[in-house]
Amino acid sequence: MSIYDNSKALASKLMAKFKNPSQLTFEEQTKTSDGMGGFTSTWETKFVCYGSVIPLNSAEQLTAMKLQDESTHKAYIEVASGIPTTRNRLQFKSKTYNITGVVNIAEADAVYVVFLKSGVVT
């Protein structure tokens, strides 16, 4: 069994354990000139895949008399339609997550762990 097969088998077990019924939508930001030296930003779908989103940590803090929640999660995805980068963001169950890191499990190009942060989306 190759490292690719081992990586895929491990990820499949993790996804089966934490399977989410919704698809994961990865978006990429597009900047368009507004003709006056500035730009407007829009987010467009880069690719959609199935995977698992797992909560890791959550913290609240009071800043400028506003309570802010910042949560961290990670997602396991199988490589099928694309590979996310930290320039992308994730839409999952009506919530938006910034991507803070992407790890190729065992460098096997089969499964990726995507580290996410919510509550501070730009």
C-alpha positions in Angstrom: 0.0 0.0 0.0 1.5 3.4 -1.0 1.6 6.6 1.1 -1.1 7.9 -1.2 -3.4 5.0 -0.3 -2.6 5.3 3.4 -3.3 9.0 3.4 -6.6 8.6 1.5 -7.7 5.7 3.8 -6.9 7.8 6.9 -8.8 10.8 5.6 -11.8 8.6 4.6 -12.0 7.3 8.2 -11.8 10.8 9.6 -14.4 12.1 7.2 -16.7 9.2 7.9 -16.4 10.0 11.6 -17.1 13.7 11.3 -19.1 13.8 8.0 -21.0 17.0 7.4 -24.0 16.8 5.1 -23.3 20.0 3.3 -20.8 20.7 0.6 -17.8 22.9 1.2 -17.6 25.9 -1.2 -14.2 27.5 -1.6 -14.2 31.1 -2.9 -11.6 33.3 -4.5 -11.5 37.1 -4.3 -11.7 39.1 -7.5 -10.8 42.8 -7.6 -12.2 44.9 -10.4 -11.1 48.5 -11.1 -13.7 51.1 -10.3 -12.2 53.5 -12.9 -11.2 56.1 -10.2 -8.0 54.5 -8.9 -9.7 52.1 -6.5 -11.3 48.7 -6.9 -14.3 46.7 -5.8 -13.9 43.2 -4.4 -16.2 40.2 -5.1 -15.9 36.6 -4.0 -16.6 33.9 -6.7 -16.8 30.2 -6.3 -13.4 28.5 -7.1 -14.5 24.9 -6.5 -17.0 22.8 -4.4 -16.2 19.6 -2.7 -17.3 17.3 0.1 -15.4 17.0 3.3 -15.6 17.4 7.1 -15.4 20.6 9.1 -14.4 20.1 12.7 -14.5 22.8 15.4 -11.3 23.1 17.5 -11.4 26.2 19.6 -13.6 29.2 20.4 -12.9 32.4 22.3 -14.8 35.6 22.9 -13.3 39.0 23.7 -14.7 42.4 24.4 -13.2 45.0 22.1 -14.5 48.6 21.8 -17.6 47.6 23.7 -18.4 44.8 21.1 -18.3 41.1 22.0 -16.5 39.3 19.2 -16.3 35.5 18.8 -13.2 34.0 17.1 -13.4 30.3 16.4 -10.9 27.9 14.8 -11.8 24.8 12.8 -10.2 22.4 10.5 -11.6 20.8 7.4 -10.5 17.5 5.8 -11.0 17.5 2.0 -10.1 15.0 -0.7 -8.4 16.5 -3.7 -10.9 16.4 -6.6 -11.6 19.8 -8.0 -9.0 22.0 -6.6 -6.6 22.8 -3.8 -7.4 25.8 -1.5 -4.9 28.4 -0.6 -4.7 31.1 2.1 -6.0 33.6 -0.5 -9.3 31.7 -0.6 -12.1 31.5 2.0 -14.6 28.7 2.8 -18.4 29.0 2.9 -20.0 26.2 4.9 -23.6 26.1 6.3 -24.1 29.9 5.8 -20.9 30.7 7.6 -17.7 32.2 6.2 -14.2 31.1 7.3 -10.8 32.5 6.5 -8.2 29.9 5.5 -5.1 30.2 7.7 -3.2 27.2 6.4 -3.3 24.2 4.2 -1.5 20.9 4.8 -1.0 18.1 2.3 -1.3 15.0 4.5 1.9 12.9 4.1 2.7 14.9 1.0 0.6 12.3 -0.9 -1.6 14.8 -2.9 -4.7 12.8 -1.9 -6.1 14.6 1.2 -5.6 18.1 2.6 -6.2 19.5 6.0 -7.5 23.1 5.8 -7.1 25.3 8.9 -9.9 27.8 9.3 -10.7 30.8 11.4 -14.2 32.4 11.8 -15.3 35.6 13.3 -12.6 37.8 11.7 -13.5 37.3 8.0 -12.4 40.1 5.7 
